[in-house]
């Protein structure tokens, strides 16, 4: 019997487990652009365009390799509207009930596939380095699931940056070397821009017609959309950016969105690149003397440590994880996250960049947009939906733990040992945003006081019972208690007034 072989838009890999199990001479690959996937959140137009273009090119690649592929475009009048409905339609056409699929990266779609009246074989996603069973074995019996210890196990497993049984250089982690602010540099090379082609142009026209009301600029479009382009982006990073990635990975500069970042997360998450090939390229750069250990270790940690750990958390915690709200935050997401006016230059820069590029690096996400949402008490479900919608590399398995766990502390401390909150001082230290801001980062109170300064103390005090005993936060409570009583009252009163203005929709 013919089997249908499902390939999703984030499974664009030749070695995909469903393809490995299938018979090229007999089975039929099914790919589909469907409204349910394009619209379950209001995805950035660039994200939709990247996904559809990469899917179409991968389908052509599979056909050239001898596979039989049926592909449904979004504007196909026969389009059934969802992945399960498309599989049912193709099953009826082919007179089969057998489906091979690689496990999707979202519980929502896993459950939808399992509800189909078809004979589904759901295979593990073999493109990751740590299986669910391996992660659960590591996690079993641990009081806390800290990424650092998981990362060390992954170093041992992969052999990356290892000298026998010990880490290269004698240390597992070189973060202390990697917290430098960046300075303006006219000679820093941005990632290579993709050249337009007929496939891309057709998709851009389709997305423009269907999703023009979604947040984000569609054109100009510069993402790579096939494996060859993704490899060019990786080559560029290794050659031009990796040597300085480590020291400046937390830096932020107005007008320089990429700095020394790889900007390959969307290619990894869509399957155009594999984690080991990326890490081996970085390790080779170190062995060849092209990049220092602190940069290479910091980069590899993001791939085999953080990325694998986050996926492990998502699947271990279950389908309800994205809806957790340990701090009971209920505020609506402010309208400026969708592009309306804000006087906070750091927020305007991060959101403007997101609107234009469908990209922001991890510190812009964690310590600017995420930090403000946490300080202001925004409902984490709304924050989660925003991050899932606006970034080209966002799929729920990777986005939800980063947002719900790391950014918003909504999982109660599974991912993070403390909330990642800061006043404006951190943003000032790591960026040039504050110099052009309406607010004054040095002002702790008053009309021009930085909102991050006011809301930082308000957050700590309203959650004092939960966090005062945290050894990483106790010092800040002692600092607040040493303030003069009148100043403490003024800080909290002005923070309340700021939150009231947010609730009323006033410009902040």
TIDOMAR-609767 format. One line per 3 residues: number of its first residue (from 1); for each residue x, y negated, z of C-alpha. Coordinates in Angstrom, 1 decimal, always signed. Last residue first. Layout:
BEGIN
NUM = X/Y/Z ~ ... .
***
This chain:
BEGIN
508 = +4.5/-55.8/+27.5 ~ +1.7/-56.9/+25.2 ~ -1.7/-56.6/+26.8 .
505 = -3.7/-53.4/+26.4 ~ -5.6/-53.7/+29.6 ~ -4.0/-50.6/+31.1 .
502 = -0.5/-52.0/+30.2 ~ -1.3/-55.3/+31.9 ~ -2.4/-53.4/+35.0 .
499 = +0.9/-51.4/+34.9 ~ +2.8/-54.7/+34.9 ~ +0.8/-56.1/+37.8 .
496 = +1.5/-52.9/+39.7 ~ +5.2/-53.3/+39.0 ~ +5.1/-56.9/+40.2 .
493 = +3.5/-55.8/+43.4 ~ +6.0/-53.0/+43.9 ~ +9.0/-55.3/+43.4 .
490 = +7.5/-58.1/+45.5 ~ +6.8/-55.7/+48.4 ~ +10.4/-54.4/+48.4 .
487 = +11.7/-58.0/+48.2 ~ +9.7/-59.0/+51.2 ~ +11.0/-56.1/+53.2 .
484 = +14.6/-56.8/+52.5 ~ +16.2/-53.9/+50.7 ~ +17.8/-51.2/+52.8 .
481 = +14.9/-48.8/+52.3 ~ +15.3/-49.1/+48.5 ~ +18.9/-48.0/+48.7 .
478 = +18.1/-45.2/+51.0 ~ +15.5/-44.0/+48.5 ~ +18.1/-44.2/+45.8 .
475 = +20.6/-42.1/+47.8 ~ +18.0/-39.3/+48.3 ~ +17.7/-38.7/+44.6 .
472 = +20.3/-36.0/+43.8 ~ +19.7/-34.3/+47.2 ~ +16.0/-34.0/+46.5 .
469 = +14.3/-34.6/+49.9 ~ +12.8/-37.9/+48.8 ~ +11.4/-36.4/+45.6 .
466 = +8.0/-35.0/+46.4 ~ +6.9/-37.3/+49.2 ~ +8.4/-40.3/+47.5 .
463 = +6.3/-39.9/+44.3 ~ +4.6/-43.3/+44.5 ~ +7.9/-44.8/+45.8 .
460 = +10.2/-43.4/+43.2 ~ +7.9/-44.4/+40.3 ~ +7.4/-47.9/+41.6 .
457 = +11.1/-48.3/+42.0 ~ +11.8/-47.4/+38.4 ~ +8.8/-49.4/+37.2 .
454 = +10.2/-52.7/+38.2 ~ +13.7/-52.2/+36.7 ~ +12.3/-50.5/+33.5 .
451 = +10.0/-53.5/+33.1 ~ +13.1/-55.8/+32.9 ~ +12.4/-58.9/+34.9 .
448 = +11.5/-61.9/+32.8 ~ +8.6/-63.2/+34.9 ~ +10.2/-62.3/+38.2 .
445 = +11.9/-59.3/+39.8 ~ +15.0/-57.3/+39.3 ~ +16.5/-59.6/+36.7 .
442 = +19.8/-58.2/+35.3 ~ +18.1/-56.6/+32.4 ~ +16.6/-59.9/+31.3 .
439 = +13.4/-59.5/+29.2 ~ +12.8/-60.9/+25.7 ~ +15.5/-58.5/+24.5 .
436 = +18.4/-59.3/+22.2 ~ +21.2/-58.6/+24.6 ~ +19.4/-55.6/+26.1 .
433 = +19.7/-53.3/+23.1 ~ +23.5/-53.1/+22.9 ~ +23.5/-49.6/+24.3 .
430 = +24.8/-47.2/+26.9 ~ +25.4/-49.6/+29.8 ~ +22.3/-51.7/+29.1 .
427 = +20.2/-48.6/+28.9 ~ +21.5/-47.4/+32.2 ~ +21.0/-50.7/+33.9 .
424 = +17.4/-50.9/+32.7 ~ +16.3/-48.7/+35.5 ~ +16.5/-44.9/+35.2 .
421 = +14.4/-41.8/+35.2 ~ +15.2/-38.3/+34.2 ~ +13.2/-36.5/+36.9 .
418 = +15.3/-34.1/+39.0 ~ +16.5/-30.5/+38.7 ~ +15.2/-30.3/+35.1 .
415 = +13.8/-27.3/+33.3 ~ +11.6/-25.6/+35.8 ~ +11.2/-28.8/+37.9 .
412 = +7.5/-29.4/+38.3 ~ +6.6/-28.5/+34.7 ~ +5.5/-32.2/+34.1 .
409 = +9.1/-33.4/+34.7 ~ +8.3/-35.8/+31.8 ~ +11.5/-35.7/+29.8 .
406 = +13.1/-32.3/+30.6 ~ +10.0/-30.2/+31.2 ~ +7.0/-31.5/+29.3 .
403 = +9.1/-33.2/+26.6 ~ +12.1/-31.0/+26.0 ~ +10.0/-27.9/+27.0 .
400 = +7.3/-29.0/+24.4 ~ +9.6/-30.0/+21.5 ~ +11.6/-26.8/+21.0 .
397 = +8.8/-24.2/+20.9 ~ +6.3/-26.8/+19.7 ~ +8.1/-27.7/+16.5 .
394 = +9.7/-31.1/+16.1 ~ +12.6/-31.6/+13.7 ~ +10.9/-34.2/+11.6 .
391 = +9.9/-36.3/+14.6 ~ +6.6/-38.2/+15.0 ~ +3.9/-35.7/+15.7 .
388 = +5.4/-33.3/+18.3 ~ +6.8/-36.3/+20.1 ~ +3.4/-38.0/+20.2 .
385 = +1.6/-34.8/+21.2 ~ +3.9/-34.2/+24.1 ~ +3.5/-37.8/+25.3 .
382 = -0.2/-37.4/+25.2 ~ -0.1/-34.2/+27.2 ~ +2.4/-35.8/+29.6 .
379 = -0.3/-38.3/+30.7 ~ +1.6/-41.6/+31.1 ~ +2.8/-42.5/+34.6 .
376 = +4.6/-45.7/+33.7 ~ +8.0/-44.4/+34.8 ~ +7.5/-41.2/+32.9 .
373 = +6.4/-42.9/+29.7 ~ +9.3/-45.4/+30.0 ~ +11.9/-42.7/+30.5 .
370 = +10.5/-40.7/+27.5 ~ +10.7/-43.7/+25.1 ~ +14.1/-44.9/+26.3 .
367 = +16.1/-42.3/+28.3 ~ +14.9/-39.0/+26.8 ~ +14.0/-39.9/+23.2 .
364 = +16.7/-42.5/+22.6 ~ +19.1/-40.2/+24.5 ~ +18.3/-37.2/+22.2 .
361 = +18.7/-38.9/+18.9 ~ +15.9/-40.6/+17.0 ~ +14.4/-39.4/+13.7 .
358 = +11.2/-39.6/+11.7 ~ +13.2/-42.3/+9.8 ~ +11.1/-45.5/+9.6 .
355 = +8.6/-44.9/+12.4 ~ +11.2/-43.3/+14.6 ~ +13.6/-46.2/+14.0 .
352 = +10.9/-48.6/+14.9 ~ +10.1/-46.6/+18.0 ~ +13.7/-46.5/+19.3 .
349 = +14.3/-50.2/+18.4 ~ +11.0/-51.4/+19.9 ~ +11.6/-49.4/+23.1 .
346 = +15.1/-50.9/+23.5 ~ +13.8/-54.4/+22.6 ~ +11.0/-54.5/+25.2 .
343 = +8.7/-57.2/+24.0 ~ +6.3/-54.7/+22.5 ~ +4.1/-55.1/+19.5 .
340 = +2.1/-52.3/+17.9 ~ +3.9/-49.3/+16.3 ~ +2.2/-46.2/+17.5 .
337 = +4.2/-46.0/+20.7 ~ +3.2/-49.7/+21.1 ~ -0.4/-48.5/+21.7 .
334 = +0.5/-47.3/+25.2 ~ -0.1/-43.6/+25.9 ~ -3.0/-43.4/+28.3 .
331 = -2.3/-43.2/+32.0 ~ -3.1/-39.9/+33.7 ~ +0.0/-38.7/+35.5 .
328 = -0.7/-35.8/+37.9 ~ +2.9/-35.3/+38.8 ~ +2.9/-31.5/+37.9 .
325 = +1.1/-32.1/+34.6 ~ +1.2/-28.9/+32.6 ~ -0.6/-28.8/+29.2 .
322 = +2.4/-27.9/+27.1 ~ +3.0/-24.8/+29.3 ~ -0.4/-23.2/+28.9 .
319 = +0.7/-20.8/+26.2 ~ +3.3/-19.0/+28.2 ~ +6.2/-19.8/+30.6 .
316 = +8.6/-17.2/+29.2 ~ +8.0/-18.3/+25.6 ~ +8.8/-21.9/+26.1 .
313 = +11.6/-21.3/+28.6 ~ +13.5/-19.1/+26.3 ~ +13.1/-21.6/+23.4 .
310 = +14.6/-24.2/+25.7 ~ +17.5/-22.0/+26.6 ~ +18.3/-21.2/+23.0 .
307 = +18.4/-24.8/+22.0 ~ +20.3/-25.9/+25.2 ~ +23.0/-23.4/+25.2 .
304 = +23.8/-21.9/+21.8 ~ +23.1/-25.1/+19.9 ~ +23.5/-28.1/+22.3 .
301 = +26.4/-26.4/+24.0 ~ +28.1/-26.1/+20.6 ~ +28.1/-29.8/+20.2 .
298 = +29.5/-30.6/+23.6 ~ +32.2/-27.9/+23.2 ~ +33.2/-29.4/+19.8 .
295 = +33.4/-32.9/+21.1 ~ +35.2/-32.1/+24.3 ~ +37.6/-29.7/+22.5 .
292 = +38.9/-32.3/+20.0 ~ +38.1/-32.2/+16.3 ~ +40.4/-31.5/+13.2 .
289 = +43.1/-29.4/+15.0 ~ +42.3/-26.3/+12.9 ~ +41.0/-24.4/+16.0 .
286 = +38.7/-27.4/+16.8 ~ +37.3/-27.6/+13.2 ~ +37.0/-23.8/+13.3 .
283 = +34.8/-24.1/+16.4 ~ +32.5/-26.5/+14.6 ~ +32.1/-24.3/+11.6 .
280 = +31.5/-21.4/+13.8 ~ +28.8/-23.3/+15.6 ~ +26.9/-24.1/+12.4 .
277 = +27.2/-20.6/+11.1 ~ +26.0/-19.2/+14.4 ~ +23.0/-21.4/+14.6 .
274 = +21.7/-20.7/+11.1 ~ +20.9/-23.4/+8.5 ~ +17.9/-23.8/+6.2 .
271 = +15.7/-22.1/+8.9 ~ +13.3/-25.0/+9.5 ~ +14.6/-25.6/+13.0 .
268 = +18.2/-25.6/+11.8 ~ +17.5/-28.0/+9.0 ~ +15.4/-30.3/+11.2 .
265 = +18.2/-30.3/+13.8 ~ +20.8/-31.3/+11.2 ~ +21.1/-35.0/+12.1 .
262 = +24.8/-34.4/+13.1 ~ +25.1/-37.4/+15.4 ~ +28.2/-39.7/+15.3 .
259 = +26.3/-43.0/+15.1 ~ +22.9/-42.0/+13.5 ~ +20.6/-44.9/+14.1 .
256 = +23.1/-47.8/+13.6 ~ +21.1/-51.0/+13.4 ~ +20.9/-51.5/+17.2 .
253 = +23.4/-49.2/+18.8 ~ +22.8/-46.3/+21.3 ~ +25.4/-44.1/+23.0 .
250 = +24.8/-40.7/+24.5 ~ +26.7/-38.7/+21.9 ~ +29.6/-41.2/+21.9 .
247 = +32.4/-39.3/+23.6 ~ +31.5/-35.9/+22.2 ~ +30.6/-36.8/+18.6 .
244 = +33.8/-38.5/+17.8 ~ +35.6/-35.6/+16.1 ~ +32.2/-34.3/+14.9 .
241 = +31.4/-37.3/+12.7 ~ +33.2/-37.3/+9.4 ~ +34.3/-33.9/+8.4 .
238 = +32.0/-31.6/+10.6 ~ +29.1/-33.9/+10.1 ~ +29.5/-34.3/+6.3 .
235 = +29.9/-30.5/+5.9 ~ +26.7/-29.9/+7.8 ~ +24.8/-32.4/+5.6 .
232 = +26.2/-30.7/+2.5 ~ +25.1/-27.3/+3.9 ~ +21.6/-28.7/+4.4 .
229 = +21.6/-29.9/+0.8 ~ +22.5/-26.4/-0.5 ~ +19.9/-24.9/+1.8 .
226 = +17.1/-27.0/+0.4 ~ +15.2/-30.2/+1.2 ~ +17.9/-32.7/+2.3 .
223 = +16.3/-35.7/+4.0 ~ +16.5/-39.2/+2.4 ~ +13.0/-40.4/+1.7 .
220 = +12.5/-44.2/+1.1 ~ +9.6/-43.9/+1.5 ~ +7.2/-42.0/+3.8 .
217 = +7.1/-44.6/+6.6 ~ +5.5/-43.5/+9.8 ~ +2.2/-43.2/+11.7 .
214 = -0.4/-41.4/+9.6 ~ -2.8/-43.5/+7.5 ~ -0.9/-42.6/+4.2 .
211 = -1.5/-38.9/+4.8 ~ -3.3/-37.6/+1.8 ~ -2.3/-39.8/-1.2 .
208 = +1.2/-40.5/+0.1 ~ +1.7/-36.9/+1.0 ~ +0.7/-35.8/-2.6 .
205 = +2.9/-38.4/-4.2 ~ +5.8/-37.4/-2.0 ~ +5.3/-33.8/-2.8 .
202 = +5.4/-34.4/-6.6 ~ +8.5/-36.6/-6.2 ~ +10.3/-33.8/-4.1 .
199 = +9.6/-31.2/-6.7 ~ +10.6/-33.4/-9.6 ~ +13.9/-34.4/-8.1 .
196 = +15.1/-37.2/-5.8 ~ +18.7/-37.3/-4.5 ~ +19.3/-36.5/-0.8 .
193 = +21.2/-39.0/+1.3 ~ +24.4/-38.0/+3.0 ~ +24.6/-38.7/+6.7 .
190 = +25.8/-42.2/+7.7 ~ +29.5/-43.0/+7.5 ~ +31.0/-45.2/+10.3 .
187 = +33.2/-47.8/+8.6 ~ +31.2/-50.9/+9.8 ~ +31.8/-50.0/+13.4 .
184 = +29.8/-51.7/+16.2 ~ +30.9/-50.4/+19.6 ~ +29.7/-47.2/+21.3 .
181 = +29.1/-46.6/+25.0 ~ +31.0/-43.7/+26.4 ~ +29.5/-40.8/+28.2 .
178 = +31.3/-37.7/+26.8 ~ +34.5/-37.1/+28.8 ~ +32.6/-36.1/+32.0 .
175 = +30.5/-33.8/+29.8 ~ +33.4/-31.5/+29.2 ~ +31.7/-28.2/+30.2 .
172 = +32.9/-24.6/+30.6 ~ +36.4/-25.5/+31.7 ~ +39.8/-23.7/+31.4 .
169 = +40.7/-25.1/+28.0 ~ +38.8/-22.4/+26.1 ~ +36.5/-20.7/+28.5 .
166 = +37.7/-17.5/+30.3 ~ +37.1/-13.8/+29.5 ~ +39.5/-13.8/+26.5 .
163 = +40.0/-17.4/+25.5 ~ +36.5/-18.3/+24.6 ~ +35.3/-21.2/+22.5 .
160 = +32.6/-19.1/+20.9 ~ +32.7/-15.4/+22.0 ~ +29.0/-15.1/+21.2 .
157 = +28.0/-13.2/+24.3 ~ +30.5/-14.9/+26.6 ~ +29.5/-18.3/+25.4 .
154 = +25.8/-17.3/+25.7 ~ +26.3/-16.2/+29.3 ~ +28.0/-19.6/+30.1 .
151 = +25.0/-21.4/+28.5 ~ +22.6/-19.5/+30.8 ~ +24.5/-20.8/+33.7 .
148 = +24.4/-24.4/+32.5 ~ +20.8/-24.2/+31.5 ~ +19.6/-23.9/+35.1 .
145 = +16.7/-21.5/+35.8 ~ +16.2/-21.9/+39.5 ~ +15.3/-19.2/+42.1 .
142 = +16.7/-16.5/+39.9 ~ +15.2/-13.0/+40.2 ~ +14.6/-12.5/+36.5 .
139 = +15.9/-15.3/+34.4 ~ +18.7/-13.4/+32.7 ~ +16.5/-10.4/+32.0 .
136 = +13.7/-12.7/+30.8 ~ +16.2/-14.3/+28.4 ~ +17.3/-11.0/+27.0 .
133 = +13.8/-9.8/+26.6 ~ +12.8/-13.0/+24.7 ~ +15.7/-12.5/+22.4 .
130 = +18.8/-14.7/+22.5 ~ +20.8/-15.6/+19.4 ~ +17.9/-16.9/+17.3 .
127 = +17.4/-16.1/+13.7 ~ +16.0/-12.6/+14.5 ~ +12.5/-13.9/+15.1 .
124 = +10.9/-10.8/+16.5 ~ +8.4/-9.1/+14.2 ~ +4.6/-9.2/+14.2 .
121 = +3.0/-6.3/+12.3 ~ -0.5/-7.3/+11.6 ~ -3.2/-4.9/+10.3 .
118 = -5.9/-7.4/+9.4 ~ -9.1/-8.7/+11.2 ~ -7.2/-11.8/+12.3 .
115 = -7.1/-12.8/+16.0 ~ -3.4/-11.9/+16.3 ~ -2.6/-14.5/+13.6 .
112 = -4.5/-17.3/+15.5 ~ -2.8/-16.3/+18.8 ~ +0.7/-16.6/+17.2 .
109 = -0.3/-19.9/+15.6 ~ -1.3/-21.6/+18.9 ~ +1.6/-20.0/+20.8 .
106 = +4.0/-21.9/+18.5 ~ +7.3/-20.8/+17.1 ~ +5.8/-18.1/+14.8 .
103 = +6.8/-14.5/+15.2 ~ +8.0/-13.1/+11.8 ~ +5.1/-11.7/+9.8 .
100 = +4.3/-8.5/+7.9 ~ +0.6/-8.1/+6.9 ~ -1.3/-4.9/+5.9 .
97 = -5.0/-5.1/+5.0 ~ -4.7/-4.6/+1.2 ~ -6.9/-4.9/-1.8 .
94 = -4.6/-7.5/-3.4 ~ -7.2/-10.3/-3.8 ~ -8.9/-9.4/-0.5 .
91 = -5.5/-9.6/+1.3 ~ -4.7/-12.9/-0.4 ~ -7.9/-14.5/+0.9 .
88 = -7.4/-13.0/+4.4 ~ -3.8/-14.3/+4.4 ~ -5.0/-17.8/+3.3 .
85 = -7.6/-17.8/+6.1 ~ -5.1/-16.8/+8.7 ~ -2.7/-19.6/+7.5 .
82 = -5.4/-22.3/+7.4 ~ -7.3/-24.3/+4.8 ~ -8.6/-21.7/+2.4 .
79 = -6.8/-23.3/-0.6 ~ -8.7/-22.4/-3.8 ~ -8.9/-26.0/-5.0 .
76 = -5.1/-26.2/-4.7 ~ -4.3/-29.6/-3.3 ~ -2.3/-28.3/-0.3 .
73 = -0.3/-26.0/-2.5 ~ -0.8/-22.2/-2.3 ~ +2.2/-20.0/-3.1 .
70 = +2.1/-16.3/-4.2 ~ +5.6/-14.9/-4.3 ~ +6.9/-11.7/-5.9 .
67 = +10.5/-11.5/-4.9 ~ +13.4/-11.0/-7.4 ~ +16.0/-13.5/-6.1 .
64 = +14.8/-16.2/-8.5 ~ +11.3/-15.7/-7.0 ~ +12.8/-16.2/-3.5 .
61 = +14.6/-19.4/-4.5 ~ +11.4/-20.8/-6.1 ~ +9.6/-20.1/-2.8 .
58 = +12.4/-21.8/-0.9 ~ +12.1/-24.9/-3.2 ~ +8.3/-25.1/-2.5 .
55 = +8.8/-24.6/+1.2 ~ +11.5/-27.3/+1.4 ~ +9.3/-29.7/-0.4 .
52 = +6.3/-29.0/+1.8 ~ +8.3/-29.3/+5.0 ~ +10.2/-32.4/+4.1 .
49 = +7.1/-34.2/+2.9 ~ +5.2/-33.3/+6.1 ~ +8.0/-34.5/+8.3 .
46 = +8.4/-37.7/+6.2 ~ +4.6/-38.4/+6.6 ~ +5.0/-38.2/+10.4 .
43 = +2.6/-35.6/+11.7 ~ -0.9/-36.5/+13.0 ~ -1.3/-33.4/+15.1 .
40 = -3.3/-30.4/+14.0 ~ -3.2/-32.0/+10.6 ~ -0.5/-30.4/+8.4 .
37 = -0.9/-27.0/+10.0 ~ -4.7/-26.9/+9.7 ~ -4.6/-28.5/+6.3 .
34 = -2.6/-25.7/+4.7 ~ +0.6/-25.6/+2.6 ~ +0.8/-21.8/+1.9 .
31 = +3.4/-19.1/+1.5 ~ +2.6/-15.4/+0.9 ~ +5.4/-13.0/-0.1 .
28 = +4.0/-9.9/-1.9 ~ +5.3/-6.3/-1.4 ~ +6.3/-3.8/-4.1 .
25 = +9.8/-4.2/-5.5 ~ +11.0/-6.5/-2.7 ~ +10.0/-4.0/+0.0 .
22 = +9.6/-5.8/+3.3 ~ +11.4/-5.3/+6.7 ~ +14.2/-7.7/+5.9 .
19 = +11.7/-10.3/+4.5 ~ +9.7/-10.1/+7.8 ~ +12.9/-10.4/+9.8 .
16 = +14.1/-13.6/+8.0 ~ +17.5/-13.1/+6.5 ~ +16.9/-15.3/+3.5 .
13 = +15.8/-18.1/+5.7 ~ +13.0/-20.7/+5.3 ~ +11.0/-19.8/+8.4 .
10 = +9.9/-23.3/+9.5 ~ +7.3/-23.6/+6.7 ~ +6.0/-20.1/+7.3 .
7 = +6.8/-16.9/+5.4 ~ +4.1/-14.2/+5.5 ~ +4.8/-10.9/+3.8 .
4 = +1.6/-9.3/+2.5 ~ +2.1/-5.5/+2.3 ~ +1.2/-3.5/-0.8 .
1 = +0.0/+0.0/+0.0 .
***
